[in-house]
Amino acid sequence: MAVPWSEIVARYSGGAQLPSMPGARTLQVTGADDEYIYVSHRLWSDKLTRAYLEKAMALLDEGRMTRDYASVIDHYRTFIADERPTTAATVLKDLGYVD
């Protein structure tokens, strides 16, 4: 079952540091609101769209996407959006959807 968006907003409202893929720098979540999760890295800042993340959570819940981190990145890019798929996989991992 998808994590309610209100819980995600509460979880990230004060920001968070998430371990990224092995060998990469830590991902900084800077906040969240009704439409986005805001993220930054050493050289960039961006946002992840709620609708895309909720679609990924639904596909993962339904077993239509693998929970393997590397595969989630490719599936997210292919089936959902080419919007920071590695970052999205990192957030999904923090939420317990990805191994």
Contacts in CASP RR format, 6 or more apart in sequence:
PFRMAT RR
TARGET T0000
AUTHOR 0000-0000-0000
METHOD contacts of the structure
MODEL  1
MAVPWSEIVARYSGGAQLPSMPGARTLQVTGADDEYIYVSHRLWSDKLTR
AYLEKAMALLDEGRMTRDYASVIDHYRTFIADERPTTAATVLKDLGYVD
1 61 0 8 1.000
2 54 0 8 1.000
2 57 0 8 1.000
2 58 0 8 1.000
2 61 0 8 1.000
3 57 0 8 1.000
3 95 0 8 1.000
5 34 0 8 1.000
5 50 0 8 1.000
5 54 0 8 1.000
8 32 0 8 1.000
8 37 0 8 1.000
8 53 0 8 1.000
8 95 0 8 1.000
9 32 0 8 1.000
9 33 0 8 1.000
9 34 0 8 1.000
11 32 0 8 1.000
12 29 0 8 1.000
12 31 0 8 1.000
12 32 0 8 1.000
12 37 0 8 1.000
13 31 0 8 1.000
13 32 0 8 1.000
14 31 0 8 1.000
15 28 0 8 1.000
15 29 0 8 1.000
15 30 0 8 1.000
15 31 0 8 1.000
16 28 0 8 1.000
16 29 0 8 1.000
16 94 0 8 1.000
17 26 0 8 1.000
17 27 0 8 1.000
17 28 0 8 1.000
17 29 0 8 1.000
18 26 0 8 1.000
18 27 0 8 1.000
18 28 0 8 1.000
18 29 0 8 1.000
18 90 0 8 1.000
18 91 0 8 1.000
18 93 0 8 1.000
18 94 0 8 1.000
19 26 0 8 1.000
19 27 0 8 1.000
19 90 0 8 1.000
20 26 0 8 1.000
20 27 0 8 1.000
20 86 0 8 1.000
20 90 0 8 1.000
21 69 0 8 1.000
21 86 0 8 1.000
21 89 0 8 1.000
21 90 0 8 1.000
25 41 0 8 1.000
25 42 0 8 1.000
27 39 0 8 1.000
27 41 0 8 1.000
27 87 0 8 1.000
27 90 0 8 1.000
27 91 0 8 1.000
28 39 0 8 1.000
28 40 0 8 1.000
28 41 0 8 1.000
29 37 0 8 1.000
29 38 0 8 1.000
29 39 0 8 1.000
29 91 0 8 1.000
30 38 0 8 1.000
30 39 0 8 1.000
30 40 0 8 1.000
30 45 0 8 1.000
31 37 0 8 1.000
31 38 0 8 1.000
32 38 0 8 1.000
34 50 0 8 1.000
35 49 0 8 1.000
35 50 0 8 1.000
36 47 0 8 1.000
36 48 0 8 1.000
36 49 0 8 1.000
36 50 0 8 1.000
37 47 0 8 1.000
37 48 0 8 1.000
37 50 0 8 1.000
37 53 0 8 1.000
37 91 0 8 1.000
38 45 0 8 1.000
38 46 0 8 1.000
38 47 0 8 1.000
39 45 0 8 1.000
39 46 0 8 1.000
39 47 0 8 1.000
39 48 0 8 1.000
39 84 0 8 1.000
39 87 0 8 1.000
39 91 0 8 1.000
40 46 0 8 1.000
41 87 0 8 1.000
46 84 0 8 1.000
46 87 0 8 1.000
48 83 0 8 1.000
48 84 0 8 1.000
48 87 0 8 1.000
48 88 0 8 1.000
48 91 0 8 1.000
49 81 0 8 1.000
49 83 0 8 1.000
52 76 0 8 1.000
52 80 0 8 1.000
52 81 0 8 1.000
52 83 0 8 1.000
52 88 0 8 1.000
53 88 0 8 1.000
53 91 0 8 1.000
53 92 0 8 1.000
55 80 0 8 1.000
56 65 0 8 1.000
56 72 0 8 1.000
56 76 0 8 1.000
56 80 0 8 1.000
56 88 0 8 1.000
56 92 0 8 1.000
56 97 0 8 1.000
57 92 0 8 1.000
57 95 0 8 1.000
57 97 0 8 1.000
59 65 0 8 1.000
59 75 0 8 1.000
59 79 0 8 1.000
59 80 0 8 1.000
60 67 0 8 1.000
60 72 0 8 1.000
60 92 0 8 1.000
60 97 0 8 1.000
60 98 0 8 1.000
65 71 0 8 1.000
65 72 0 8 1.000
65 75 0 8 1.000
65 76 0 8 1.000
65 79 0 8 1.000
66 72 0 8 1.000
66 75 0 8 1.000
67 97 0 8 1.000
67 98 0 8 1.000
67 99 0 8 1.000
68 98 0 8 1.000
68 99 0 8 1.000
69 89 0 8 1.000
69 93 0 8 1.000
69 98 0 8 1.000
69 99 0 8 1.000
72 85 0 8 1.000
72 89 0 8 1.000
72 92 0 8 1.000
72 98 0 8 1.000
73 85 0 8 1.000
73 86 0 8 1.000
73 89 0 8 1.000
74 85 0 8 1.000
76 85 0 8 1.000
76 88 0 8 1.000
76 89 0 8 1.000
77 85 0 8 1.000
80 88 0 8 1.000
89 98 0 8 1.000
92 98 0 8 1.000
93 99 0 8 1.000
END
